[in-house]
Structures are given as C-alpha cells and as structure tokens.
Amino acid sequence: MNRIRTNRVLVLGLLIGLSVPQLLFASQPVDPSTLNPPPNPLTTVCEKDGNQTICTLQFSDPPFAGGSGVICGSGSTAYEVFQFQNRSVIGKRYYDQNGNLTRRHFRETLSGTFSNPLTRAAVSFDGKDTQLHDLTIPGDVSTGTVMVTGSFHIYLPKGGTVLFEAGRTIEAADGSALISESGPHPFADYFVFGDTAAVQPLCDALQ
C-alpha cells in the first residue's frame, strides 16, 4: 500500500514539473491598443514573444467597385476602366519591446473584373502576392521599404491571357520611389513610367 501511495506522489510530482515550464513560457496576450500603430483589434490577435510582440491578422476587405486609374481611348471616346475587386489578407505584424511596429509581413489574394463602362465588355483577374515591409523608424509606417513578390493574371471569359504580371518590386514605403523591379510589371510601367502601351492589351480586350 505504501508503495502504491509513493508511486502516486511521484507521478503527481512529475506532472506538476512538466506543467510548470508550459505555464512559464505560455504566450501572454497583448492589448492591440497599446501598440504603435495599433492594429485592428477585430481582425488581430497579439501575443508577447520574448522581447517582442507578434500580432497575427486575417481579414477580407469590403468589395471594391470604382475607377481603376487606367484610361483607355482618347478624346471623346476615352473612358476609365471600371474595377470590381475582392481582397483577403493573412499575415503578421512585429513590434519591438517598446511596442513600436518594426515589420509587416503578409500575403494577399485578389480577384475581380475590369470592365468598359460604355460597352460593358469585361475581363477577369486574380492574383497572389507576399509583401514584406521593414520600417527604418519603428512605429512610422511611412518609412522603410516594401518588397512585393507574386503574380497577377488578367484573362478573357473564355480563356486566353490579356496581361500578366510576375516577379518582384521594391519601393519606398511612402510610395515616393520604385527602387527596383524584376519580371513583367505592365501596371508599374503604366502608372510609374507613363508607358500607355503597357496596358493597351487590356484596352483592346475591352473594346
């Protein structure tokens, strides 16, 4: 009987010993409102991880419907391409020991259509990319660089590629400069370098 009781005590002690490290190293929740800048508390869970805080986020934007910024045609026949888009995001935000943001790392998924508001002709698109934003001044999202890698595909309703983007871009976080790019990026050529021919295949498909 004494041996059985002794064994039970040893087993209980072992279980307590195993649980102590788990309690000591368990993640500690962090109130998002205490961070700079604070993430959306409705879509983000923040936890202490050593000297830093890591926030995990996941959300979908409300559907966007409006002008794309792409102008097709000229003179009286010119029109702005209409864009309908769905976007979902999953990723992480990293804060230093003072609660200031140092890095954003997320993946976004896009889908939708481009259309001619005059003729209602439309094409579809989808895309996936990963964005890495390293801040040079913790807490100031306008600083640092943003690296984007991924692809974006515009295609006809019955198949066939209209435009395709792929590769990598690095730009200033405040949007003031495109630092480097690799791979075909017709929309960067259009919006950054003013090359209207870069998006002409889209205009042609929407005639």
N, C-alpha and C positions, 0 to 999 in steps of 0.2 A: 504493500500500500504506500509506504514512504517513497519507494522508487517511482511509482506512478505519479505521485504529487510532485516529486523533484523534476521529473521529465516535463510535466505541465508547466512548471515555473520556468524551466529552461526555454521551452518553446515560446512562452509568452514574452520572455525577455528578448529572444531572437526577433520576434515580430515587431516589438517596440523599437529595437535597434535598427531594423530595416526601415521603419516608417519615419524615423527622425530625420535622416538626410532628405527624404522626399518633402517633408514639411519645410526644412530649412531652405531648399532650393526650388520650392514651388514658385511659379510665376506670380508676381504681385500686380494686380490690376492698377492702371493709372487713369486718372480722370483726364479725358482729352482736353477739357477746358483749361488745364494747367500748362498746356504745351504751346509753343510759339513757332509758327502759327497753329492754332488748334484745328485738328481735323474734324470732319463732320461726325458727331457722336452717334448719329443714327446709322452710319454705314461702317464704323470703325471700332475695332477693339484694340486697346493699348495695354501693354504689359511691360513691366520692368525686366530688363535682361542685363545683369551686371551693372555697369555704369551708364548704360544707355536705355532708352525706351524704344520699343518696336511696336508700331501700330499696323495691324492687318486690316485691309479695307476691301470692300466688294460692293459695287453698286451698278445701276444702269441709269443712264440719263433719260429724261423725258424725250420722246421722239422729237427730232428737229425737222422743221419744214420752213424753207426760206431760200433766199438767194445764195448761190454758191460763190459768187465773185467772178465767175467765168463769163465773159462776154463773147457771144458768137454773132457773126454777121457784122454789117457796118451800115451807117446811115440810118434810114428809116426802117430797115429790116433787122437792125441789131436787137438782141434780147439777152437777158441774163439767164443763164441756165438755172433752173429750179432744182433744189436738192431736198430729198427726204432721207433722213438718216436715223438709225438706231445705233447706240453705243453702249457697251458694257465694259467695266474695268475691274481688275483684281490686282492687288499689289501690296506693297509695304512702304511705310514711312519710318525713317530712322531719326531719333532725336538724341542729342548729347546729354551729358549729366546735368546740364543747366536747363534742359527742356527745350532747346532750340533745334529746329529741323536741320539736318545735315545732308540727307539723301532721300530722294523719292525713286522708287523702282516699281514699275507697274506694267501690266500688259492690257492692251485694249483690243476689243473686237468691234468691227464696224460692218454695217450692211445697210443697203438702201437703194435709191434710184436717183438718176439725173434725168431731167425732162425738159422739153421745149414747151414753155407756157403758151405758145401760139398754136402749135400743131398737136400738142400732147404726146408727141413721139418720146419714148423713154428707153433708157438702158439701165441695167442693174450694176451694182458694185458690191464688193466685200473686201475686207482687209483685216490683217492682224499685225500688230507691231508691239515691240517692247521698248519702253522708254526708261532711260536712266538719267536722273538729274542730280548732279553733285553740286552742292552750294558752296561758294567760296566764302560767304559770310553766313554763318549759322543763323537760321531764322529768317533770312531775307531771300524769298523765292525768286527775286529778280536777278540774283547773282548766280555765277557758275555757268555750266554748260549742260545742254540736254542732248543725249545721244539716242537716236531712234533707229532701230533695225526692224525690218519686216517687209511686207508686200501689200500691194493694193491693186485690185483687178477690176476693170470695167468691162462688161461683156454684153452682147446682144441677147434679146429674149430667147432666140432660137439657137444660141451658141455663137462662138466667134469672139475673139478679143478685140476690144476697142482701144484701150490703153492699159498699160501695165507698169506699175512702179515696184521697185525692189532694191534692196541694198541697205545703205547706212547713211545717215546725215548727222552732223554735229553742228549745233547752232548755239548762239548766246541765249541764255535763259530769258532775257528781256526781249528777244526777237529782233535785236538790232543788227545781227550779222549771221550769215551762214558760213561757218568756219570751214567745213569740208563736206564732201558727199562722194559716194561711190555707188554705181549702179544707175539705171534709168530712173529719173525723177521728173517727169514732164510737168507736174504741177509746180515744183520748185523752179523749173526753168521758166514757167509762165509767170508766177507771182513774184519771184525774186529777181529774175534776169530779164523779164519783159519779152520773152520769146513767145509770141502769139501762135506761131506754127506748132508749138509743143502740144497744144490741146486741140488742134484742128481735127484730128480723128474723132474726138468727142462731138465737135460741132457738126461734122459730116454725118455722124450716126444719128443726130437729132433733127436732120432736115425733114 
